[in-house]
Amino acid sequence: MTRYRILWLAAIEWDAPWQGQQTLASRLADDGHLVTFVETFGVRAAGRRDWGRLASRLRNRLRGGLKGFRKLTDNLSLFSPVIAPFPGRPWVDRVNQRLLMRAFRRLSGDSPLMVWTFLPTPIVVGLVKELRPARLIYSCIDSMITNPAGVAPGIVTSEDWLARHADHVFATSRELYVERKAKNQHMTYLPEGADIAPFMEPRSEPAQLMTLAHPRICFFGTLDGRLDQELLVRVAAAHPNASIILIGPVRCDVTRLRRLPNVHFLGFRSHEVLPAFLSHMDLFVIPYLINEYTIHIHPVKTYEALATGKPLVATDLPELRPYAGPVVVARDANEFLAGIGAGLAETDSGLIEARKEIAGRNTWDARYRTIKEQLPDLA
């Protein structure tokens, strides 16, 4: 095994809802690689909805001292860059690249450098060209170029450059894989996974749930522009005696939902406490809009929900279609509402086991084995 210094250019903050980017960085560190998790420096100009994220970044930066690096474990460090939040403007990218390079030079060592990026931005391409890593890995996790929230200028060209020049590309959805396969022969379909064991165990009911009536219909994850809020309004109206429970940070205008008496916002819950909340739900929903952006996503919450054995109703995301049956994959609002009704009345224990079996095939243990098969120098 080659012991790498890995510069991990994440698309999220370390304290964001736990997902593959934190999981894989931690596992590589546990395997002896020296990993520096770099919190996202963005794919678009920051707006008001980003203030909370930027405040979190500043707190992490202050905790890391003036240099911005904070040791999380023996082999895992966190770097919280404080740079101009307007990516894509050439002069801003040049300034930011100089600031980042000044910080990254402190990571010098004898081990070969690997850059593993989840960001496909022009500044990443500039950093790669200057750093000249021994290995370049690109994890294509979303169709960022179609993000309805907007992207920085130049991202189409930089994403194409990374897809063509990376030593290996991992794509989290079949759509992403098919669209980029012609650009790089070293490419693997690697959907998101989950650490499912905590979600399979019974947990004590959190105090915040005790006053909320059953049935409990739950969405957990970031509340942002992907959500079909009109569909959630219809769910709340169709089940006035149910508690519609939304767990996660709010990053869009949810004024209409907040006015509904049976819709409850519980805010962000850490990965450590989330299993206890999910253990006491009756049904889960993934009510995403279907558009050019969402057809490329593979929601990791799928496997955490399925690990509980509880019913799951989702809109028609291509990545979920193979699980139709144990999962209700609804083609329209009427099917979505019917799926909720059927799920709340469900008596088939075979469906519970089928859901848990799907979750068991899609763990991060399985995903990490695939990574080591495709990148044998990491094993």
N, C-alpha and C positions, 0 to 999 in steps of 0.2 A: 504494500500500500504506500502510495506517495502521500506524505503529510503536507497539505497545502495551507497557505495563508489565504483565506477566502474572504474577499470583499463582497459582502452580500447587499446588493442594491435593491432594497425592498420597495414595494409600492404602497406600504402602509406604515403606521407607527407601531412600535413594539407593544404599546398598551392597547392597540385596537382589538376588537373581538378576535379571539384566537383562531388561527387558520394555518394553512400549509406553510406560509412564509416563516412564521415563528417556529413551527414544529420541525421543519427540515433543517433550519439553521441550528436548532438545539441538538438535533440528532447528529449532525455532522461534527459539532463541537464535542459531543459525547464520544464520538469515534476517534477523537484525537486531532482533528483539524482545528486550526486557529481561525475562528470565524469572527468577523466584525460586521454586525448587523447595522446597516446604515438606513435610518428612517427616511421615508420618501422625500425627495425634493420636488415632487409634483409633475403632473403632465399638463397643467393649465395654470393660468393666473389665479391666485387666491382671491376668494370673495368673502362676504360676511359669513357664509355657512362654514367657512374654514377656520374661523377665529378660535373655536374650541380646540381644534386639532393643533393649530399653531401655538396656543397656550400650553398644551400638553408637551409639544416639542420643546418649548422654552424651559418648562419645568425639568424635563429630562436633561436638557443641556446644562442647566444650573447644577443638577445633581452630579453631572459628569465633570464639573469643574470648568475652568477656562478653556481647556483644550477640547472639551465636548465628549471625551471617551469615558465610558463607565463600565467597569467589569461586572458581568452578570454571573458568570461561572469561571472556572479555571481557564477554559478555552473559548469562552464566548464574551464578546464585548459589544456594547451599544454605542453607536455614534449618532448624535442628534445634531445635524447640520443646521446652522442658522444662516440662511442665505436670502438673497432677494427673491421674493415669491412670484416672479413673473417670467417663467421659463418660456423659451422659444424666441425671445428677442435676442438677436446675435450679440449685442453688447452686454446684455445681462448674463447670457450664457458664458461669455468669455470671463466676466468678473467672477461668476459663481464657480466656474471650472478652476480658476486660479485659487480661490478660497478652499475648494475641496482638495485640490492637489496638495496644497500646503499641509492640510490635515493628514491626507493619506500617506504622505512621505514619512510620517512617524511610524508607519506600519512596516517598515523595512525589516527584513530578516533573511535567514538562510533558506527557508522553505520557498518553493515556487509559488507564484501568485496565481490565484484563480479569481476571475471576476464572474460572479453569478448575478445576473440582473433580471429583475421583474419589470423594470422601467425601460421603454423603448424610445427614449427622448434624445434630441440632439446632444444634450450635455453628456449623456451616457456614452454616446459614440465618441465624443471628444475625449472623455476620460479614458476610454478603452484604447484609443489611438496613442494617448500619451503614456499610459501605464504599461502597455505592451505585455499583458499577462501571458503566462504559459498556457492557460486554458480560459476560454470564454464560453459560458453557458447562458443561454437565454431561455427563461421560463415565460412563455406566452400565455398569460392567465386570463386575458379578456381581449375583446376587440376594442382596444383603447382608441383606435382611430375613428370609431363610430360612437364614442361616448357622448350621450346627449348633453352632458354638462359642459362639453367643450374640451378641446385639447390645444396644446401649444402649437404654434406654426412650426412646420418642418418635421412633425412627428411621423408622417407617412413615409418620408424618405429615410428617416433614422430607423424606423421599425423594419423597413425593407433591408437596410444595411445589416442590422443585427441578425435578422433571419437568414441572410446569406453568409455571413462571416463567422457566426458562432460555431464552435467545435461541436456543440450539440444543442438542439432545440427541444424543449418539452412543451407540449400544448395541452391545455386542460379540457378542451372540448373537441369533438370530432370535426365541427365546422372549422375551428382554428387549424386543426391538423391538415385537413384537406386543402385549405386555402394556402398553406405555407409549405406543403410537402414538396412542391416543385422547386422551391428555393434552396433546400438543404436536404441532402440524402441522410444526414445523421439527425433523425427526428423521431420522437416518441410521443404517442398519445398517453398522457399521464393525468387523468382527472384528479380532482381534489379527493383526499381521503379523510378519515376521522379516527380519533382515538375513542372507540365506542364503549370500552368497558365501564367508564363512569356513568354512562347513560343507560346501562342495562340493569344497574343495581337500584333497589328501592331506597329512597331517601326520605328523611323527615320533611314535613311540609314547612316551607319558609313562612314566617309570620306575615309577610306582605301578601300572601295568597289567601289567608284564612278567612277573610271577609268577602272574597270574590266567589260568586255563585257558580255552581256547575250547571250545564256543561261549560267547560273552558276550551275555547277555540284559540289557538296560539300561533302567532308568528314571532320568530326570534331572528335577530340579525339587524343589520343597519337599515334604518328607515330612510330611504332616499328616493331618487327619481325612478327607480325600477318598480316601485310599488304601484299596483293598480288600486288607487284609493277609492275609485268609484265602486270597484268590486267589493272592497272591504265594507263600504257603506251598505251595499246590498246584503252582505252577510249579516251585518249588525241588525238590519231591518228584518231579515228573514228569521232571526233567532233573538227576539227581544229579551228573552229570559236567560240567555247565555251571556257569559263574560268573554268578550273579545279582548285577548291579552296580547299586547305588543311589547316585546322585550328587545331593547337595543337602543343605541344612540340615534337621535333624530337629526337628520341632515336635509330636511325638506320642509315645506310648509304643510303642516297637518292640521290646520285650523278646523276644517270641517269634521275630521275624525274626533278631535278633542271635544266637540260639542255634543257627541253622542253619549248618552248616559251609560251604555253598556260596553263602551270601549275604554280600556284601561292601559295607560302607558306606564311601564315599570322601569324604563330607562335601561342603561347599560348594566349587565351582570357579568362578572368575570367568568372565565372558563372554569374556575374552581367551584363556583356556586351554581352555575347554570344547570348542571344535572339535577339538582334538587328541585328547581323550578319546573323543568320539563317532566319530571317524574309525576307531577300532580296535574298535568294537563289531560284533556280527554281527546283532543284532535289537533293536528297541526296543519297549517296552510302555508303555501308559498304562492302568494297572489301577485306574481310579477306581470307587468306589461309584456306583450310579445312584440319585439321590434328588432331592428338590425343589430342592436347592442346585446339584448338579452338572449337572443338565440345562440350566442357564443359562450354563455356562462354555464358553469357546472357548480351548482350551489352545494357547498359542503354540509350545510345544515340538513340536507336530505338524509345523510347517514346517521347523524346524531338523532334526528327525529325517528328514523326507522329502528334504531337500536332500542328504543323504548317499547316497540311493538305496537304503538298507537297508530290510528289511521292518519294518513297524510294525503291532502288534496292540493294539487298544484295546477297552475296554468300550463299550457302546452309548450313547455320548454323541450327542445329536441333531445337534450341530454337525459331527460327523465323518461322519455318514451319507452326505452327497453324495460322499465320497471312497471309498466302499466298492468294493472291487476291488483297487486299488493299496494301500489300507489295509484290514486285516481289522478290521471293526467287529463284535465278538462279542456276541451276544444273551444268552449265558450262559457259565458257566465251561467247559463242555465245548467250546464253539466257540472260546473263548479259547485253551485248551490245544491244540486242533487247529490253530488259526491259527499258533501258535508252531512246532509240528511242521512244518507246511507251509512256513513262512518259512525255517526253518533248512535245509530240503531244496531250496529254490527254485533253479531254473535258468533262469527266463524273464527274459532281459535287457530285454524290453519293459516289465516292471514297474518296473525301475530307472529307465528314462527317464520312465515315467508319473508316478512319485513326484517326480522332479526337476521335471517340468513343473508339477505342482500347487504345489510350493514356489515356483516362478518366478512364478506368478500371485498370490502372497500375500506380497509383500515390503512392507517399510515404505515404499519408494519409491511403490508403488501406493497404499497407505493414505494417505500424506501428500498425494498428488495429489487424492484424494477430499476430504480435509479442506479443501484450498485451493479446491476447486470449490464446496464447501458454505459456506465462510467466505471469500468473495473479498476481503474487506478485509485478510486475512492475506497474500495472495499478492503 
